[in-house]
């Protein structure tokens, strides 16, 4: 960890997509402490893809 307990990491587009899909598919068993990460990843998906592409991706 760097700084005061803050982890810095730059995800590739592929990592963002894989993690977003993983978290979306398993959200019913996720710890609520991961909600912010899930939102950040989903926001990144919508920056990488159009809304239509993202909706198809998550289905």
C-alpha positions in Angstrom: 0.0 0.0 0.0 1.1 3.5 -0.6 0.4 6.6 1.4 -1.9 6.4 4.4 -3.6 3.1 3.5 -4.5 4.1 -0.1 -3.8 1.6 -2.9 -3.0 3.1 -6.3 -3.3 0.9 -9.3 -4.1 1.6 -13.0 -6.4 -1.0 -14.5 -6.3 -1.9 -18.1 -9.5 -1.7 -20.1 -9.6 -5.5 -20.1 -9.2 -5.6 -16.3 -12.0 -3.0 -15.9 -14.3 -5.0 -18.1 -13.5 -8.3 -16.4 -13.9 -7.0 -12.9 -17.1 -5.1 -13.6 -18.7 -8.2 -15.1 -17.5 -10.3 -12.2 -18.8 -7.9 -9.6 -22.1 -7.5 -11.5 -22.6 -11.3 -11.8 -21.9 -11.8 -8.1 -23.4 -8.7 -6.5 -25.8 -10.8 -4.4 -22.9 -12.2 -2.4 -20.6 -9.2 -2.4 -19.6 -7.4 0.8 -21.2 -3.9 0.7 -17.8 -2.4 1.2 -17.2 -3.2 -2.5 -20.1 -1.1 -3.6 -17.9 1.9 -4.4 -15.5 -0.2 -6.4 -18.4 -1.7 -8.4 -19.7 1.8 -9.2 -16.3 3.1 -10.2 -15.8 0.1 -12.5 -19.2 0.4 -14.0 -18.6 4.1 -14.7 -15.4 3.2 -16.5 -17.3 0.6 -18.6 -19.6 3.4 -19.7 -16.6 5.5 -20.7 -15.1 2.6 -22.7 -18.3 1.6 -24.4 -21.5 3.2 -25.6 -24.6 2.7 -23.4 -25.9 0.1 -25.8 -22.6 -1.8 -25.9 -22.4 -1.8 -22.1 -26.0 -3.0 -21.7 -25.3 -5.9 -24.1 -22.0 -6.6 -22.3 -23.7 -6.9 -18.9 -26.5 -9.2 -20.2 
